Amino acid sequence: MATTNVRVPSVPEEGRALRAFGLIGWRWVSRNPASAVAPILLPFIFLYFLSLISPPALLPLEVVGAMLFTTQNIGSWVLGDSATWRIELGIQDLFVASPLGKVRYLFGVAFSNLIPAAPALIILSGLLVYVEGQRGASVPWEFWPLFLLSVVSLWILFSAIGVAVSSRLKSQREIWPVGNLTFTVLGMLTPLYYPISYLPGWWQTLAHFLPGTYAALMLQGVLGLSPQTPTSMLEQGILLVGLAVAGTAVALSLYRWREH
């Protein structure tokens, strides 16, 4: 029996998942620019009303809170994408059958949702520099590596929470209420937009179980917005990373990668 030799171009079999998910995120923004505007509007609405009712001295703290809140909110978009792909489009089985694995899938879907959030983070960073300049100060260089550490830690953690929760949803109708409830509660329990000293004692205790609290306190400390020592900021950085790693591990253990 005659056979035909088909020449297949040499294509790398690994290292393409992140680029593919990045393309998904970019296509979402390029085809629907509103997806990049929405992450900007939500924190700016908070900042506008807070600027009307809170002391002007708290505005830099509130801008930092908006940056962290935007990062945490990526988890809600990850939840929506992951649940939609599984429930409506039915393509999770394709991911499961591939060599991708749930950890690489997590980083892929998280990266695709970081792209529309990036403009909000960049604009808020510029706003922080402007606000600090208005009060005769400048953003110290130490702030930026600590901010990057905070963003990466919270981005991975809340994305892991998003995929874990998404795997427990049964219908499309559950995505919006469950996602908003989960990430709004986690965001509001953390003292992002206000000093932790403003909270009742029991709330302060609860907030210390959330990694976002340590990110907020560390960044507020390096900007001189709350009384912190270098030692306490180092401890907060360690607790932030430790809680983020532990939380991500728990979330991935609860994530139903294969349907049973």
C-alpha positions in Angstrom: 0.0 0.0 0.0 1.4 3.3 -1.0 2.2 5.9 1.7 2.5 9.6 1.4 5.2 11.4 3.3 3.8 14.7 4.7 6.4 17.2 5.7 5.3 18.8 9.0 7.1 22.0 10.0 9.2 21.8 13.1 7.2 23.4 15.9 8.3 23.5 19.5 6.1 21.3 21.7 6.7 23.2 25.0 6.9 26.8 26.1 3.9 28.0 24.1 1.2 27.9 26.8 2.0 31.3 28.4 2.2 33.0 25.0 -1.1 31.5 23.9 -2.9 32.6 27.1 -1.2 36.0 26.7 -2.7 36.2 23.2 -6.1 35.5 24.7 -5.8 38.4 27.1 -4.5 40.8 24.4 -7.3 39.8 22.0 -9.9 40.5 24.7 -8.5 44.0 25.2 -8.0 44.7 21.5 -11.5 43.6 20.5 -13.2 45.0 23.5 -11.4 48.1 24.9 -14.0 48.4 27.6 -12.3 45.4 29.3 -9.3 47.6 30.0 -11.4 50.6 31.1 -13.5 48.8 33.6 -10.6 47.9 35.9 -9.7 51.6 35.9 -13.1 52.9 36.7 -13.9 50.8 39.8 -10.9 52.0 41.9 -11.3 55.5 40.7 -14.9 55.6 41.8 -13.7 54.5 45.3 -11.0 57.1 45.2 -13.3 59.9 44.1 -15.8 59.5 46.9 -13.1 58.8 49.5 -11.3 62.0 48.5 -14.6 63.9 49.4 -15.1 62.4 52.8 -11.7 61.5 54.1 -8.7 63.7 55.1 -6.4 64.7 52.2 -3.5 63.1 54.1 -5.0 59.7 53.5 -5.1 60.0 49.7 -1.7 58.4 49.0 -2.7 55.5 51.3 -6.0 55.1 49.3 -4.2 55.1 46.0 -2.0 52.3 47.2 -5.1 50.5 48.3 -6.7 50.9 44.9 -3.6 49.3 43.3 -3.8 46.3 45.6 -7.6 46.1 45.2 -7.2 46.0 41.4 -4.7 43.2 41.8 -6.9 41.2 44.0 -9.9 41.7 41.7 -8.1 39.8 38.9 -9.1 36.7 40.8 -12.8 37.4 40.0 -12.0 37.6 36.3 -10.0 34.3 36.5 -13.0 32.7 38.2 -15.3 33.9 35.4 -13.1 32.8 32.5 -12.3 29.4 34.1 -16.0 28.7 34.9 -17.1 29.8 31.4 -14.6 27.6 29.7 -15.6 24.6 31.8 -19.4 25.1 32.0 -20.4 26.8 28.7 -17.6 26.0 26.3 -16.7 22.6 27.7 -13.0 22.9 26.9 -11.6 22.1 30.3 -11.5 18.4 29.2 -9.1 19.5 26.4 -6.8 21.2 29.0 -7.0 18.1 31.2 -6.1 15.8 28.4 -3.2 18.0 27.3 0.3 18.0 29.0 -0.6 21.5 30.4 -1.4 20.5 34.0 -3.4 22.6 36.5 -0.5 24.7 37.7 0.5 25.8 34.2 -3.2 26.3 33.5 -3.5 28.6 36.6 -0.5 30.7 35.5 -1.9 30.9 31.9 -5.4 32.1 32.8 -3.9 34.4 35.5 -1.6 35.9 32.9 -4.3 36.4 30.4 -6.3 38.4 33.0 -3.3 40.4 34.2 -3.1 42.0 30.7 -6.4 44.0 31.0 -5.5 45.0 34.6 -2.1 46.3 33.6 -3.3 49.7 32.3 -5.1 50.4 35.6 -2.0 49.5 37.6 0.2 51.8 35.4 -2.2 54.7 35.7 -2.6 54.3 39.5 1.2 54.2 39.8 1.4 57.5 37.9 -1.3 58.9 40.2 0.6 57.9 43.3 3.7 59.7 42.0 1.6 62.8 41.3 -0.2 62.8 44.7 3.1 62.4 46.5 4.6 65.3 44.5 1.6 67.4 45.4 2.4 67.0 49.1 6.0 67.8 48.6 7.3 64.2 48.8 8.5 61.6 46.3 7.9 57.8 46.0 11.1 56.2 47.4 12.8 53.6 45.1 12.3 51.0 47.7 8.5 51.2 47.2 8.6 49.7 43.6 10.3 46.3 44.3 8.0 45.9 47.4 5.0 46.8 45.3 6.1 44.3 42.6 6.4 41.6 45.3 2.9 42.5 46.6 1.3 42.4 43.2 2.9 39.1 42.2 2.0 37.4 45.5 -1.6 38.6 45.5 -2.1 38.0 41.8 -1.1 34.4 42.1 -3.0 33.8 45.3 -6.3 35.4 44.2 -6.1 33.7 40.8 -5.7 30.4 42.5 -8.7 31.2 44.6 -10.6 32.1 41.4 -9.9 28.8 39.7 -10.6 26.8 42.9 -14.0 28.5 43.3 -14.8 28.2 39.6 -14.4 24.4 39.7 -17.3 24.2 42.3 -19.8 26.2 40.3 -22.6 24.3 38.5 -24.1 26.9 36.2 -23.4 30.2 34.5 -25.8 31.9 36.8 -23.6 31.3 39.8 -20.5 33.0 38.3 -21.5 36.6 38.8 -22.9 36.5 42.4 -20.4 34.0 43.8 -17.4 35.8 42.2 -18.5 39.2 43.4 -19.3 38.0 46.9 -16.0 36.2 47.3 -13.7 38.9 46.1 -15.6 41.9 47.4 -15.7 40.4 50.9 -11.9 39.5 50.8 -11.2 43.0 49.5 -13.3 44.9 52.1 -12.0 42.8 55.0 -8.5 43.9 54.2 -7.5 47.5 55.2 -6.6 48.6 51.7 -8.4 52.0 51.6 -8.1 52.9 55.2 -5.6 52.6 58.1 -6.0 49.3 60.0 -6.2 51.4 63.3 -9.6 52.6 62.2 -11.1 49.1 62.5 -12.6 47.6 65.6 -10.3 45.2 67.5 -12.0 42.0 66.3 -11.8 43.2 62.7 -8.1 44.0 63.0 -7.5 40.4 64.3 -9.5 38.9 61.4 -7.6 41.1 58.9 -4.3 39.8 60.1 -5.2 36.4 58.6 -5.3 37.9 55.1 -2.1 38.4 53.1 -3.4 41.7 51.6 -3.2 43.2 55.0 0.5 42.7 55.1 1.0 44.0 51.6 -1.0 47.2 52.5 0.9 47.7 55.8 4.3 47.2 54.2 3.7 49.6 51.4 2.1 52.2 53.7 5.2 51.9 55.9 7.7 52.5 53.1 5.8 55.6 52.1 5.8 56.8 55.6 2.0 56.7 55.8 1.9 54.4 58.9 4.4 54.0 61.7 6.6 51.0 60.7 10.2 50.0 61.4 12.4 48.2 58.8 12.1 45.0 60.9 8.3 45.1 61.0 8.2 45.7 57.2 10.5 42.7 56.7 8.2 40.6 58.8 5.2 41.8 56.8 6.9 40.9 53.6 7.7 37.4 54.9 4.1 36.9 56.1 2.7 38.1 52.8 4.7 35.6 50.8 4.2 32.8 53.3 0.4 33.3 53.4 0.2 33.7 49.6 2.2 30.4 49.1 0.1 28.5 51.7 -3.2 29.9 50.3 -2.3 29.1 46.8 -1.4 25.5 47.8 -4.7 25.1 49.6 -6.7 26.6 46.7 -5.0 24.3 44.2 -5.7 21.3 46.4 -9.4 22.2 46.3 -9.4 22.8 42.6 -11.3 20.1 40.7 -9.1 19.6 37.7 -10.7 16.5 36.6 -14.5 16.0 36.8 -15.6 13.0 38.9 
